[in-house]
Amino acid sequence: MSFNEQFDQHGTWRREFALRLKLLAEWMKDHDLLDAAVEERLRRLESQVRSDKVMVAFVAEFSRGKSELINAIFFAGYGRRIMPASAGRTTMCPTELGYDADVPPCLRLLPIETRLQTQALMEWRAVPEKWTRVDLDVNDPSQLALALEKVAEVRHVTKDEARALGFWNDENINDNPLVGSDGLVEVPKWRHALINIAHPLLRQGLVILDTPGLNAIGAEPELTVSLIPQAHAVVFILAADTGVTKSDLAIWREHLVTADDENISRLVVLNKIDTLWDALNSPEQVQAQIDRQRATSAEILGLPESQVIPVSAQKGLVAKVTRDRDLLQASRLPMLELALAEGVMGQRQRILRSAVAGGIAELRMEAGRAIHIRRRDLAEQMDELRGLRGKNASVIKHMRSRIEQEQAEFDTSGAKIHAVRSVHLKLLREVFNLLSTPTLKGELAELTHALKQPGIKLGVKKAYGQAFSRLREGLQKSQVISGEIHSMLVGSFKQLNAEFGFSLQAPKEPELVRFGHDLDLIERSHLQYLGVGNILKLSQPDFSERLVRALSTRLRVVFESALGEVELWNKSAASQLDAQLRERRRNFGRRLEAIERIQSAASGLDERIAEIDVQEVALNELDNKLTELTSHLAGAPLVPQQRPDAPVAVHGSLMGEPA
């Protein structure tokens, strides 16, 4: 199955899952199982699945055939090239292809001059008026291709301007662009490009990141500290006729290996194998050349040979457009698509399904508590009513007095429950403070100060290390306090359970330490900027400012995610208290109502016992249906119903096969 086919299946699964989740929420609301914690968990699950993006970053030095490879894999259906892929430098600025239903089809271009200002790229995204916009006609491949040629536009500037923009380095003159006869230097006209089109794959959540060469990558810190590390797959392209060049190796070592993450798939494409096709050599000799180049490239990059895939993107595109099966096989493009499907999509589906399964299990447990409370209350009522059989009116009257007394005592329990909440919230505020944006800014203040110092910044690596150590300490302290809160909740809930007959269970504390792994990845992605080779680049105030802003933006996402976990945990604990208080008050009302009916009619006792029998059966069926529906969503085997002859009313579309 090709990457496109597997991605299509993944998109179908996501849409069906989101729909089933929405219908589950409606069903739970109809049966009064939707408390604040359950509702929040449902909302997060639906948002996670609906908005799940799969980013594939294509990284290469200039003239390795990267844009042609993107055309061959994703856009051959247009019957022509869409991304500019002529000889020479084509993609001059980082280009993201994706789909946003709220934005019309268009190309948005951020002027290169914005590099002279300190705002991070993420901040510029929120200022649409600063971008140049070109509307796209997705039904006209020629207009589309012509418009996208703008990503290859350049400007000619003086050396001083090129230096200020980050494209000229007086120390590494070999990496600098050529100087024209007029003394001017060629630089990209645009800093970043966003292409929004309703391509079938992009509609389903695929995001393609097309990056320029080494010189442009190194000048844009947000690319290497944010965008590339967040990609789910990195496709690194080499040329088969040159193998791993010095600049290829520089990109690999400085921008890809340092951003190591077990959740990122890495593939190396040995492109342009058609340049080795030679009528004077036998097919066996050509194959031997390709094999040698593949083995050598794998050894230099420190990869298993299976991760280096020889391809001809140009012949693959031609073969798809002309429907030439033999040429397509010779291009080996299907091998690359298969590797992408198994590596990227297979891994992404495993990660998403694992996260979803965990969320569904928590959802099932939280919703199941409400059913458990109702079942316990019914059992208590049944015992109480059966104990009244054969009793006279005075005993029944005494029972009513006892229930009223219990109700009065329960109504005075609010102070104890309020005290539990007060202590809980006091400790939580400390965690919220540790993970807040102002605290994050404070921890980065020393590093920001070090980076903003004029001239050579020899102590910046130490400042980085100290900043990340403080951030890890903050996460660890938050975890310790969370543990204390959990212990407090366990003790408090145990006391309330004993005193009021509740069945409170302290929810599992959030695992904040896992966000330390995200900090490790971010720190490693910055290391390439702290070596001796980048001392002069760091001495540029505008570059240092962009670097620290990019760092702040990414760290804020990590800490906001950690804060969200704590907030959900808090909701889960608070919702339990609210649910049990609500059910207990309802229970008192039902018990008093039953006594009144028994007092007013001789047959009232038996009728009420029969009603409770029916309610218990319905409650068991409700529990079975909850298990069935959540098992559908988690992909687990269905638990058979105990009473298939009396199903609980449920939306018909939830009764189909699992996604």
C-alpha positions as CSV (number, residue, x, y, z in Angstrom):
1,M,0.0,0.0,0.0
2,S,1.4,3.4,-1.0
3,F,1.9,6.3,1.4
4,N,-1.1,8.1,-0.2
5,E,-3.4,5.1,0.2
6,Q,-2.4,4.5,3.8
7,F,-2.8,8.2,4.6
8,D,-6.2,8.2,3.0
9,Q,-7.2,5.3,5.3
10,H,-5.8,7.1,8.3
11,G,-7.9,10.1,7.4
12,T,-11.0,8.0,7.1
13,W,-10.3,6.4,10.5
14,R,-9.9,9.9,12.1
15,R,-13.1,11.2,10.7
16,E,-15.1,8.2,11.7
17,F,-13.6,8.2,15.2
18,A,-14.4,11.9,15.7
19,L,-18.0,11.3,14.6
20,R,-18.4,8.3,17.0
21,L,-16.9,10.3,19.8
22,K,-19.4,13.1,19.2
23,L,-22.3,10.7,19.2
24,L,-20.9,9.0,22.3
25,A,-21.0,12.4,24.0
26,E,-24.6,12.9,23.0
27,W,-25.5,9.4,24.3
28,M,-23.8,10.1,27.6
29,K,-25.5,13.4,28.0
30,D,-28.9,11.7,27.3
31,H,-28.1,9.3,30.2
32,D,-26.7,11.9,32.6
33,L,-23.2,10.5,32.5
34,L,-21.5,13.7,31.3
35,D,-19.9,15.5,34.2
36,A,-17.3,18.2,33.8
37,A,-14.3,15.9,33.7
38,V,-15.8,13.4,31.3
39,E,-16.9,16.3,29.0
40,E,-13.4,17.8,29.1
41,R,-11.8,14.4,28.3
42,L,-14.2,13.9,25.4
43,R,-13.5,17.4,24.1
44,R,-9.7,16.8,24.2
45,L,-10.0,13.4,22.5
46,E,-12.1,14.8,19.7
47,S,-9.8,17.8,19.2
48,Q,-6.8,15.5,19.2
49,V,-8.2,13.3,16.6
50,R,-9.8,16.0,14.4
51,S,-6.8,18.3,14.4
52,D,-4.1,15.6,14.3
53,K,-1.5,16.6,11.7
54,V,1.2,14.5,10.2
55,M,4.2,16.7,9.2
56,V,6.8,15.3,6.7
57,A,9.9,17.6,6.4
58,F,11.9,17.3,3.2
59,V,15.5,18.5,3.9
60,A,18.3,18.8,1.4
61,E,21.0,21.0,0.0
62,F,20.2,22.8,-3.2
63,S,19.8,20.9,-6.4
64,R,19.2,17.5,-4.9
65,G,15.8,17.1,-6.5
66,K,13.8,17.7,-3.4
67,S,10.9,19.7,-5.0
68,E,10.7,17.1,-7.8
69,L,10.4,14.4,-5.2
70,I,7.5,16.2,-3.5
71,N,5.8,16.6,-6.9
72,A,6.3,12.8,-7.7
73,I,4.9,11.6,-4.3
74,F,2.1,14.1,-3.7
75,F,1.1,16.0,-6.8
76,A,1.5,13.7,-9.8
77,G,-2.3,13.6,-10.0
78,Y,-2.3,17.1,-11.4
79,G,-0.6,15.7,-14.5
80,R,2.3,18.1,-14.3
81,R,4.8,19.7,-11.9
82,I,3.3,21.9,-9.2
83,M,6.2,22.8,-7.0
84,P,9.0,24.6,-9.0
85,A,11.7,22.0,-9.9
86,S,13.8,23.4,-12.7
87,A,17.6,23.4,-12.7
88,G,19.3,25.5,-10.1
89,R,18.0,26.8,-6.9
90,T,14.2,26.5,-6.8
91,T,12.8,26.5,-3.2
92,M,14.6,29.6,-1.8
93,C,12.5,29.9,1.3
94,P,11.0,27.3,3.8
95,T,7.6,26.3,2.4
96,E,4.7,24.7,4.3
97,L,1.9,23.0,2.4
98,G,-1.2,22.3,4.4
99,Y,-5.0,22.9,4.5
100,D,-7.0,25.3,6.7
101,A,-10.8,25.2,5.9
102,D,-11.1,28.8,7.3
103,V,-8.7,30.2,4.7
104,P,-9.3,30.3,1.0
105,P,-6.8,28.6,-1.4
106,C,-3.8,30.9,-1.4
107,L,-0.1,31.3,-1.2
108,R,1.1,33.5,1.6
109,L,4.6,34.9,1.6
110,L,6.5,36.6,4.5
111,P,9.0,39.2,3.2
112,I,12.6,38.5,4.0
113,E,12.9,41.9,5.7
114,T,11.0,40.6,8.7
115,R,14.3,39.0,9.7
116,L,15.5,42.4,10.7
117,Q,12.9,42.5,13.4
118,T,12.8,40.4,16.6
119,Q,9.5,38.6,16.3
120,A,9.5,34.9,16.1
121,L,8.0,33.2,13.0
122,M,5.1,31.9,15.1
123,E,4.3,35.5,16.0
124,W,4.3,36.6,12.4
125,R,1.7,34.0,11.6
126,A,-0.7,35.9,13.8
127,V,-0.2,39.1,11.7
128,P,-1.8,38.2,8.3
129,E,-1.5,41.7,6.9
130,K,2.3,41.5,6.9
131,W,2.2,38.6,4.4
132,T,1.8,38.9,0.6
133,R,-1.1,36.9,-0.5
134,V,-1.7,35.3,-3.9
135,D,-5.0,33.5,-4.5
136,L,-4.8,30.1,-6.1
137,D,-7.1,28.3,-8.5
138,V,-6.9,24.7,-7.4
139,N,-8.8,23.6,-10.6
140,D,-6.2,25.1,-12.9
141,P,-2.8,23.3,-12.6
142,S,-1.1,25.8,-14.8
143,Q,-2.2,28.8,-12.7
144,L,-1.3,26.9,-9.5
145,A,2.2,26.0,-10.8
146,L,2.8,29.5,-12.0
147,A,1.8,31.1,-8.7
148,L,4.0,28.7,-6.7
149,E,7.1,29.7,-8.7
150,K,7.1,32.8,-6.4
151,V,8.7,30.7,-3.7
152,A,11.9,30.7,-5.9
153,E,12.0,34.5,-6.2
154,V,15.2,36.3,-5.1
155,R,16.5,39.7,-4.3
156,H,20.0,41.2,-4.9
157,V,21.4,43.1,-1.9
158,T,24.7,44.4,-0.6
159,K,27.0,42.3,1.6
160,D,26.0,44.4,4.6
161,E,22.3,43.7,3.9
162,A,23.0,40.0,3.4
163,R,25.0,39.9,6.6
164,A,22.1,41.6,8.5
165,L,19.6,39.1,7.0
166,G,21.8,36.1,8.0
167,F,23.0,35.1,4.6
168,W,26.6,36.2,4.8
169,N,29.3,35.0,7.2
170,D,32.7,36.5,7.2
171,E,34.2,33.5,8.8
172,N,32.7,30.8,6.6
173,I,33.2,32.3,3.2
174,N,32.8,29.0,1.3
175,D,29.2,28.8,2.5
176,N,28.4,32.3,1.3
177,P,26.3,33.0,-1.9
178,L,28.2,34.2,-5.0
179,V,28.8,37.9,-5.4
180,G,27.6,39.2,-8.8
181,S,29.6,41.5,-11.1
182,D,27.7,44.4,-9.6
183,G,28.9,43.5,-6.1
184,L,25.5,42.4,-5.0
185,V,24.5,39.1,-3.3
186,E,21.5,37.0,-4.2
187,V,19.2,36.2,-1.2
188,P,15.6,34.8,-1.0
189,K,12.9,37.4,-1.5
190,W,10.7,35.6,1.1
191,R,11.4,34.4,4.6
192,H,8.6,31.8,4.7
193,A,5.8,30.5,2.5
194,L,2.4,29.0,3.4
195,I,0.5,27.2,0.7
196,N,-3.2,26.5,1.6
197,I,-4.9,24.1,-0.9
198,A,-7.6,21.5,-0.6
199,H,-5.4,18.6,-1.9
200,P,-7.0,15.4,-0.7
201,L,-4.0,14.5,1.5
202,L,-3.6,18.0,2.9
203,R,-7.4,18.0,3.8
204,Q,-6.8,14.9,5.9
205,G,-4.1,16.5,8.0
206,L,-0.8,16.1,6.0
207,V,1.6,19.0,6.3
208,I,4.6,19.1,3.9
209,L,7.6,21.2,5.0
210,D,9.9,21.9,2.0
211,T,13.2,23.4,3.3
212,P,15.9,25.3,1.4
213,G,19.6,24.5,1.6
214,L,22.2,24.8,4.4
215,N,22.8,28.5,4.2
216,A,19.0,29.3,4.5
217,I,18.4,26.7,7.2
218,G,21.2,28.0,9.4
219,A,19.9,31.5,9.1
220,E,16.4,30.7,10.4
221,P,16.7,29.3,14.0
222,E,13.0,28.6,14.2
223,L,13.3,26.0,11.4
224,T,15.8,23.9,13.4
225,V,14.6,24.5,16.9
226,S,10.9,24.2,16.2
227,L,9.6,23.1,12.8
228,I,12.0,20.2,11.8
229,P,12.1,18.7,15.4
230,Q,8.2,18.7,15.4
231,A,8.0,16.8,12.1
232,H,6.9,13.2,12.4
233,A,9.2,12.2,9.5
234,V,12.3,13.7,8.0
235,V,13.2,12.8,4.4
236,F,16.8,13.8,3.7
237,I,17.7,13.9,0.1
238,L,21.1,13.2,-1.5
239,A,22.1,13.0,-5.1
240,A,23.2,9.6,-6.4
241,D,25.9,11.0,-8.6
242,T,27.6,12.9,-5.8
243,G,26.8,10.9,-2.7
244,V,27.3,12.6,0.7
245,T,29.0,15.9,0.1
246,K,30.5,18.2,2.8
247,S,27.4,20.4,2.8
248,D,25.1,17.4,3.0
249,L,27.0,16.1,6.0
250,A,26.9,19.5,7.6
251,I,23.0,19.6,7.3
252,W,22.8,16.1,8.6
253,R,25.0,16.6,11.6
254,E,24.0,20.1,12.6
255,H,20.3,20.0,12.0
256,L,19.0,16.5,11.9
257,V,21.0,14.2,14.2
258,T,20.9,16.6,17.1
259,A,17.1,16.7,17.0
260,D,17.0,13.0,17.8
261,D,13.6,11.6,18.8
262,E,12.3,8.0,18.8
263,N,9.0,9.3,17.5
264,I,10.6,10.8,14.3
265,S,11.1,8.6,11.3
266,R,14.2,9.3,9.3
267,L,14.6,8.3,5.7
268,V,17.5,9.1,3.4
269,V,16.7,9.3,-0.3
270,L,19.5,8.7,-2.8
271,N,17.9,10.6,-5.6
272,K,18.7,10.9,-9.3
273,I,19.7,7.3,-9.8
274,D,18.8,7.8,-13.4
275,T,22.1,9.8,-13.8
276,L,23.8,6.4,-13.3
277,W,21.8,4.7,-16.0
278,D,24.3,4.1,-18.8
279,A,23.7,2.4,-22.1
280,L,27.4,1.4,-22.1
281,N,27.0,-0.5,-18.8
282,S,24.9,-3.5,-18.1
283,P,22.0,-3.4,-15.7
284,E,24.0,-5.4,-13.3
285,Q,26.9,-2.9,-13.4
286,V,24.5,0.0,-12.9
287,Q,22.9,-1.8,-9.9
288,A,26.4,-2.4,-8.4
289,Q,27.1,1.4,-8.6
290,I,23.8,2.2,-6.9
291,D,24.5,-0.4,-4.2
292,R,28.0,1.0,-3.5
293,Q,26.7,4.5,-3.3
294,R,23.9,3.4,-1.0
295,A,26.2,1.5,1.3
296,T,28.8,4.3,1.5
297,S,26.1,6.9,2.2
298,A,24.6,4.8,5.0
299,E,28.0,4.3,6.6
300,I,28.9,8.0,6.5
301,L,25.5,9.0,8.0
302,G,25.6,6.2,10.6
303,L,22.4,4.6,9.4
304,P,21.3,1.1,8.5
305,E,21.4,0.6,4.8
306,S,17.7,-0.1,4.8
307,Q,17.0,3.5,5.6
308,V,18.8,4.7,2.5
309,I,16.4,4.4,-0.5
310,P,17.6,4.9,-4.1
311,V,15.1,6.7,-6.2
312,S,14.6,8.7,-9.4
313,A,12.0,11.4,-8.5
314,Q,12.0,12.8,-12.1
315,K,11.4,9.4,-13.7
316,G,8.8,8.5,-11.1
317,L,6.9,11.7,-11.8
318,V,7.0,11.1,-15.6
319,A,5.9,7.5,-15.1
320,K,2.9,8.5,-13.0
321,V,1.9,11.2,-15.4
322,T,2.3,8.9,-18.5
323,R,1.0,5.8,-16.6
324,D,4.2,3.9,-17.5
325,R,4.3,1.0,-15.0
326,D,7.8,-0.2,-16.1
327,L,9.3,3.2,-15.7
328,L,7.6,3.6,-12.3
329,Q,9.2,0.4,-11.1
330,A,12.6,1.4,-12.5
331,S,12.3,4.7,-10.7
332,R,11.9,2.8,-7.4
333,L,9.4,5.5,-6.2
334,P,7.0,2.8,-5.0
335,M,9.7,1.6,-2.6
336,L,10.0,5.0,-1.0
337,E,6.3,5.4,-0.7
338,L,6.1,2.0,1.0
339,A,8.8,3.0,3.4
340,L,7.0,6.3,4.2
341,A,3.7,4.4,4.6
342,E,5.2,1.9,7.0
343,G,7.5,4.3,8.8
344,V,5.6,7.5,9.0
345,M,2.0,6.4,8.9
346,G,2.5,3.2,10.7
347,Q,4.3,4.9,13.6
348,R,1.9,7.9,13.6
349,Q,-1.2,5.6,13.8
350,R,0.4,3.6,16.7
351,I,1.1,6.8,18.6
352,L,-2.3,8.2,18.0
353,R,-4.2,5.0,18.7
354,S,-2.2,4.5,21.9
355,A,-3.0,8.0,23.1
356,V,-6.6,7.5,22.2
357,A,-6.9,4.1,23.9
358,G,-5.5,5.7,27.1
359,G,-7.9,8.5,26.9
360,I,-10.9,6.2,26.3
361,A,-9.9,4.0,29.2
362,E,-9.8,7.1,31.5
363,L,-13.2,8.2,30.1
364,R,-14.7,4.8,30.7
365,M,-13.5,4.8,34.3
366,E,-14.8,8.3,35.0
367,A,-18.2,7.7,33.5
368,G,-18.3,4.2,35.1
369,R,-18.1,5.9,38.5
370,A,-21.5,7.5,38.1
371,I,-23.0,4.1,37.2
372,H,-21.3,2.5,40.2
373,I,-22.8,5.2,42.5
374,R,-26.3,4.6,41.1
375,R,-25.9,0.8,41.5
376,R,-24.8,1.2,45.1
377,D,-27.7,3.5,45.9
378,L,-30.2,1.1,44.3
379,A,-28.8,-1.8,46.4
380,E,-29.1,0.3,49.6
381,Q,-32.7,1.2,48.7
382,M,-33.5,-2.4,48.0
383,D,-32.1,-3.6,51.3
384,E,-34.0,-0.9,53.1
385,L,-37.3,-1.7,51.4
386,R,-37.0,-5.4,51.8
387,G,-36.5,-4.8,55.5
388,L,-39.9,-3.1,55.7
389,R,-41.8,-6.1,54.5
390,G,-44.3,-7.1,57.2
391,K,-43.6,-4.1,59.3
392,N,-46.3,-1.9,60.8
393,A,-47.0,1.8,60.2
394,S,-44.9,3.0,63.2
395,V,-41.8,1.2,61.9
396,I,-42.2,2.8,58.5
397,K,-42.7,6.2,60.1
398,H,-39.6,5.7,62.1
399,M,-37.7,4.8,58.9
400,R,-38.8,8.1,57.4
401,S,-37.6,10.0,60.5
402,R,-34.2,8.2,60.2
403,I,-33.8,9.1,56.5
404,E,-34.7,12.8,57.2
405,Q,-32.1,12.8,60.0
406,E,-29.5,11.4,57.7
407,Q,-30.4,14.0,55.1
408,A,-30.0,16.8,57.7
409,E,-26.6,15.4,58.8
410,F,-25.5,15.2,55.2
411,D,-26.5,18.8,54.5
412,T,-24.2,19.9,57.3
413,S,-21.2,18.1,55.7
414,G,-20.6,20.9,53.3
415,A,-18.0,22.4,55.5
416,K,-15.8,19.3,55.5
417,I,-16.0,18.9,51.7
418,H,-15.2,22.7,51.3
419,A,-12.2,22.2,53.5
420,V,-10.9,19.3,51.3
421,R,-11.4,21.5,48.2
422,S,-9.6,24.5,49.8
423,V,-6.5,22.5,50.7
424,H,-6.5,20.9,47.2
425,L,-6.8,24.2,45.5
426,K,-4.1,25.8,47.6
427,L,-1.6,23.1,46.6
428,L,-2.7,23.2,43.0
429,R,-2.1,27.0,42.9
430,E,1.6,26.3,43.6
431,V,1.7,23.8,40.7
432,F,-0.1,26.3,38.4
433,N,2.4,29.0,39.4
434,L,5.4,26.7,38.7
435,L,4.1,25.9,35.2
436,S,2.8,29.4,34.4
437,T,4.1,31.7,31.5
438,P,5.4,34.4,33.9
439,T,7.5,31.7,35.7
440,L,8.8,30.4,32.4
441,K,9.8,34.0,31.4
442,G,11.5,34.4,34.7
443,E,13.5,31.2,34.3
444,L,14.6,32.3,30.9
445,A,15.5,35.8,32.0
446,E,19.2,35.0,32.7
447,L,19.6,33.3,29.3
448,T,17.8,36.1,27.5
449,H,20.1,38.6,29.2
450,A,23.2,36.5,28.2
451,L,22.1,36.3,24.6
452,K,21.3,40.0,24.4
453,Q,24.8,41.0,25.6
454,P,26.7,42.7,22.8
455,G,29.7,41.0,21.2
456,I,31.1,37.5,21.6
457,K,29.0,35.4,24.0
458,L,31.4,32.8,25.4
459,G,29.2,32.0,28.4
460,V,26.0,31.4,26.5
461,K,26.3,27.6,26.6
462,K,26.5,27.6,30.4
463,A,23.5,29.9,30.5
464,Y,21.5,27.5,28.3
465,G,22.5,24.6,30.6
466,Q,21.5,26.5,33.7
467,A,18.1,27.6,32.2
468,F,17.2,24.1,31.2
469,S,18.3,22.8,34.6
470,R,15.9,25.3,36.3
471,L,13.1,24.3,34.0
472,R,13.6,20.6,34.7
473,E,13.7,21.4,38.5
474,G,10.4,23.2,38.1
475,L,8.8,20.2,36.4
476,Q,10.2,17.9,39.1
477,K,9.0,20.1,41.9
478,S,5.5,20.2,40.2
479,Q,5.6,16.4,40.1
480,V,6.5,16.3,43.9
481,I,3.7,18.6,44.8
482,S,1.3,16.6,42.6
483,G,2.3,13.6,44.6
484,E,1.5,15.4,47.8
485,I,-1.9,16.5,46.5
486,H,-2.6,12.9,45.4
487,S,-1.7,11.6,48.9
488,M,-3.9,14.3,50.5
489,L,-6.8,13.3,48.2
490,V,-6.4,9.6,49.0
491,G,-6.6,10.4,52.7
492,S,-9.5,12.9,52.4
493,F,-11.5,10.7,50.0
494,K,-11.0,7.7,52.3
495,Q,-12.4,9.7,55.3
496,L,-15.3,11.0,53.3
497,N,-16.1,7.5,52.0
498,A,-16.2,6.2,55.6
499,E,-18.2,9.0,56.9
500,F,-20.8,9.5,54.2
501,G,-20.7,6.2,52.3
502,F,-19.2,7.7,49.2
503,S,-17.1,5.8,46.7
504,L,-14.5,8.5,45.9
505,Q,-11.3,7.4,44.3
506,A,-8.4,9.8,43.9
507,P,-7.5,10.1,40.1
508,K,-4.0,9.1,39.1
509,E,-1.7,12.1,39.3
510,P,-0.4,13.6,36.0
511,E,3.0,12.3,34.8
512,L,4.8,15.7,34.4
513,V,8.2,14.1,34.2
514,R,7.5,13.0,30.6
515,F,7.5,16.7,29.6
516,G,11.2,16.6,30.7
517,H,11.7,14.5,27.6
518,D,10.4,17.4,25.5
519,L,12.8,19.7,27.2
520,D,15.7,17.4,26.3
521,L,14.7,17.4,22.7
522,I,14.4,21.2,22.6
523,E,17.8,21.6,24.3
524,R,19.5,19.3,21.9
525,S,18.0,21.1,18.9
526,H,19.7,24.3,20.1
527,L,23.1,22.8,20.6
528,Q,24.3,23.4,17.1
529,Y,24.0,27.2,17.7
530,L,26.3,27.1,20.8
531,G,29.5,25.7,19.3
532,V,32.6,27.7,18.4
533,G,31.6,27.8,14.7
534,N,28.6,29.9,15.5
535,I,30.2,32.5,17.8
536,L,30.0,35.2,15.2
537,K,26.4,34.4,14.3
538,L,25.4,34.6,18.0
539,S,27.2,37.9,18.3
540,Q,24.5,39.4,16.0
541,P,21.8,40.9,18.2
542,D,18.9,40.3,15.8
543,F,19.9,36.6,15.4
544,S,20.2,36.1,19.2
545,E,16.8,37.7,19.7
546,R,15.2,35.5,17.1
547,L,16.8,32.4,18.7
548,V,15.5,33.2,22.2
549,R,12.0,34.0,20.9
550,A,11.9,30.8,19.0
551,L,13.0,29.0,22.2
552,S,10.3,30.8,24.3
553,T,7.6,29.9,21.8
554,R,8.3,26.2,21.9
555,L,8.8,26.0,25.6
556,R,5.5,27.8,26.2
557,V,3.8,25.0,24.3
558,V,5.4,22.3,26.5
559,F,4.5,24.1,29.7
560,E,1.0,24.9,28.6
561,S,0.5,21.2,27.8
562,A,1.8,20.2,31.3
563,L,-0.6,22.8,32.8
564,G,-3.5,21.3,30.8
565,E,-2.8,17.9,32.3
566,V,-2.9,19.3,35.8
567,E,-6.2,21.1,35.1
568,L,-7.8,17.9,33.7
569,W,-6.6,16.1,36.8
570,N,-8.2,18.8,39.0
571,K,-11.5,18.5,37.1
572,S,-11.5,14.8,37.5
573,A,-11.2,15.0,41.3
574,A,-13.7,17.9,41.6
575,S,-16.2,16.2,39.3
576,Q,-16.2,13.1,41.5
577,L,-17.2,15.1,44.5
578,D,-19.9,17.0,42.6
579,A,-21.3,13.8,41.1
580,Q,-21.5,12.0,44.4
581,L,-23.0,15.0,46.2
582,R,-25.6,15.3,43.5
583,E,-26.4,11.5,43.5
584,R,-26.6,11.4,47.3
585,R,-29.1,14.2,47.3
586,R,-31.2,12.5,44.6
587,N,-31.0,9.3,46.6
588,F,-32.4,11.0,49.7
589,G,-35.3,12.3,47.6
590,R,-36.0,8.9,46.1
591,R,-36.0,7.1,49.5
592,L,-38.4,9.7,51.0
593,E,-40.6,9.4,48.0
594,A,-40.7,5.6,48.3
595,I,-41.7,5.8,52.0
596,E,-44.5,8.3,51.2
597,R,-45.9,5.9,48.6
598,I,-45.6,2.9,51.0
599,Q,-47.5,4.9,53.7
600,S,-50.3,5.9,51.3
601,A,-50.9,2.5,49.6
602,A,-50.6,-1.0,50.9
603,S,-49.2,-2.2,47.5
604,G,-46.6,0.6,47.4
605,L,-43.8,-1.4,48.9
606,D,-43.9,-4.3,46.3
607,E,-44.3,-1.8,43.5
608,R,-41.3,0.1,44.5
609,I,-39.2,-3.1,44.9
610,A,-40.3,-4.1,41.4
611,E,-39.3,-0.7,40.1
612,I,-35.9,-1.0,41.6
613,D,-35.5,-4.4,40.0
614,V,-36.3,-2.8,36.6
615,Q,-33.8,0.1,37.3
616,E,-31.0,-2.4,38.2
617,V,-31.5,-4.2,34.9
618,A,-31.5,-0.9,32.9
619,L,-28.4,0.2,34.8
620,N,-26.6,-3.1,33.9
621,E,-27.5,-2.5,30.3
622,L,-26.3,1.1,30.5
623,D,-23.0,-0.1,31.8
624,N,-22.7,-2.8,29.1
625,K,-23.5,-0.2,26.4
626,L,-20.9,2.2,27.8
627,T,-18.3,-0.6,27.7
628,E,-19.4,-1.6,24.2
629,L,-19.2,2.0,22.8
630,T,-15.9,2.8,24.4
631,S,-14.5,-0.5,23.2
632,H,-15.5,0.4,19.7
633,L,-13.6,3.6,20.0
634,A,-10.5,2.1,21.5
635,G,-10.4,-0.7,19.0
636,A,-10.7,-3.3,21.7
637,P,-12.9,-6.5,21.3
638,L,-16.5,-5.9,22.2
639,V,-17.8,-7.1,25.6
640,P,-21.0,-9.1,25.0
641,Q,-24.2,-7.7,26.5
642,Q,-25.7,-9.6,29.4
643,R,-29.3,-8.8,28.1
644,P,-29.2,-8.6,24.3
645,D,-33.0,-9.0,24.3
646,A,-33.4,-5.6,26.0
647,P,-30.9,-3.1,24.5
648,V,-30.5,0.4,25.9
649,A,-31.8,3.1,23.5
650,V,-28.8,4.5,21.6
651,H,-28.1,6.5,18.5
652,G,-28.3,4.1,15.5
653,S,-25.1,5.3,14.0
654,L,-23.1,4.2,17.0
655,M,-24.3,0.6,16.5
656,G,-22.2,0.0,13.4
657,E,-18.9,-1.7,13.1
658,P,-15.9,-0.2,14.9
659,A,-13.7,2.2,13.0
